[in-house]
Amino acid sequence: MMKALARVALGGVLIAALTASYSPAEAHDIYTGVHGKNGQLCCGGDDCAATVYRERGGAFEFLTREQEWVAIPEERITFLPIPGDPPSDEAHHAHLCYRSATEFDRKGPASVNVFDDIFLYCAFIPPGSI
């Protein structure tokens, strides 16, 4: 009986693995389970994307999805690769996870996460991009 249950369980795992490997992956999948410096999960849907950064006056600026540059303090940047992110030849490859900031964000205790017009979840610069 135990062997039969084990076979059924193993079969289910194999079917799930094969199904997952043939299902189309979305670019957003690389952010699943990624945590920023503060330990918070970075992504809650479509709020993360690959982008570029630049260094200006000793600070890092990231290009948002709205094509605006926003300064992110170095202490909020995680200098690690995103798992599953394909290698990039781009010298300033980065990732930015955020949503638009609200008035509540700007006035409440979460205001430490507001930079310009964004509420920052995470910012990543992979090693080798600097």
C-alpha positions as CSV (number, residue, x, y, z in Angstrom):
1,M,0.0,0.0,0.0
2,M,2.8,2.4,0.9
3,K,4.6,1.7,-2.4
4,A,1.4,2.4,-4.4
5,L,0.9,5.7,-2.6
6,A,4.6,6.6,-3.2
7,R,4.2,5.8,-6.9
8,V,1.1,8.0,-7.2
9,A,2.8,10.9,-5.4
10,L,5.9,10.6,-7.5
11,G,3.8,10.4,-10.7
12,G,2.0,13.6,-9.6
13,V,5.2,15.4,-9.0
14,L,6.6,14.3,-12.4
15,I,3.4,15.4,-14.2
16,A,3.5,18.8,-12.5
17,A,7.2,19.2,-13.3
18,L,6.6,18.4,-17.0
19,T,3.6,20.6,-17.2
20,A,5.5,23.5,-15.7
21,S,8.4,23.1,-18.0
22,Y,6.2,23.3,-21.1
23,S,4.0,26.2,-20.0
24,P,5.0,29.6,-21.3
25,A,7.0,31.5,-18.8
26,E,6.4,35.2,-18.3
27,A,9.3,37.6,-17.8
28,H,7.9,38.5,-14.5
29,D,8.5,35.0,-13.2
30,I,12.2,35.8,-12.5
31,Y,11.1,38.1,-9.6
32,T,9.1,35.4,-7.8
33,G,10.5,35.0,-4.3
34,V,13.1,37.8,-4.7
35,H,13.7,39.8,-1.5
36,G,15.2,43.3,-1.2
37,K,17.7,44.6,1.4
38,N,14.9,45.0,4.0
39,G,13.7,41.4,3.6
40,Q,10.5,42.4,1.9
41,L,9.3,40.6,-1.1
42,C,9.9,42.8,-4.1
43,C,7.1,42.0,-6.4
44,G,3.4,42.0,-6.2
45,G,2.3,41.5,-9.8
46,D,3.7,43.7,-12.6
47,D,5.7,46.2,-10.5
48,C,9.2,44.9,-11.4
49,A,11.0,45.3,-14.7
50,A,14.5,45.3,-16.1
51,T,15.9,48.8,-16.6
52,V,19.1,50.8,-16.7
53,Y,20.8,53.0,-14.1
54,R,23.4,55.7,-14.2
55,E,25.7,57.2,-11.6
56,R,25.5,61.0,-11.0
57,G,27.3,62.8,-8.3
58,G,27.9,59.7,-6.3
59,A,24.3,58.6,-6.4
60,F,22.5,56.0,-8.5
61,E,19.5,56.9,-10.7
62,F,17.2,54.3,-12.2
63,L,15.0,54.8,-15.3
64,T,11.4,54.1,-14.5
65,R,8.8,52.5,-16.8
66,E,7.5,56.1,-17.3
67,Q,10.9,57.0,-18.7
68,E,11.8,59.3,-15.7
69,W,15.1,59.1,-13.8
70,V,14.7,58.6,-10.0
71,A,17.5,58.7,-7.5
72,I,17.7,55.7,-5.2
73,P,20.0,55.8,-2.2
74,E,22.8,53.2,-2.2
75,E,21.6,51.7,1.1
76,R,18.3,50.7,-0.7
77,I,20.0,49.0,-3.6
78,T,20.7,45.2,-3.5
79,F,23.9,44.4,-5.4
80,L,23.0,40.8,-6.4
81,P,21.8,39.2,-9.6
82,I,18.1,38.3,-10.1
83,P,17.8,34.5,-10.3
84,G,16.9,33.6,-13.9
85,D,17.9,36.9,-15.3
86,P,19.8,36.3,-18.5
87,P,23.3,37.7,-18.6
88,S,23.4,41.1,-20.2
89,D,26.2,42.8,-22.1
90,E,24.7,46.1,-21.1
91,A,27.0,48.0,-18.8
92,H,24.2,49.6,-16.7
93,H,21.7,46.7,-16.5
94,A,19.4,46.9,-13.4
95,H,16.0,46.0,-12.1
96,L,13.5,48.3,-10.3
97,C,10.4,47.2,-8.4
98,Y,7.9,50.0,-7.5
99,R,4.4,51.4,-7.8
100,S,3.2,55.0,-8.1
101,A,3.3,56.8,-4.7
102,T,0.1,58.0,-3.2
103,E,-0.5,60.9,-0.9
104,F,-1.0,58.5,1.9
105,D,2.4,57.0,1.2
106,R,4.0,60.5,1.2
107,K,2.5,61.5,4.6
108,G,2.6,58.2,6.5
109,P,5.3,56.1,8.1
110,A,5.9,54.5,4.7
111,S,7.2,57.8,3.3
112,V,10.8,56.4,3.7
113,N,9.9,54.3,0.7
114,V,8.9,57.3,-1.5
115,F,11.4,58.6,-4.0
116,D,10.1,61.3,-6.4
117,D,6.8,59.8,-7.6
118,I,7.5,56.2,-6.8
119,F,6.9,53.9,-3.8
120,L,10.0,51.7,-3.9
121,Y,9.9,48.0,-3.2
122,C,13.4,47.0,-4.5
123,A,16.2,48.1,-6.7
124,F,18.9,45.6,-8.0
125,I,22.2,46.1,-9.7
126,P,23.7,42.7,-10.7
127,P,27.4,42.3,-10.0
128,G,29.5,43.1,-13.0
129,S,27.1,45.9,-14.1
130,I,29.0,48.5,-12.1
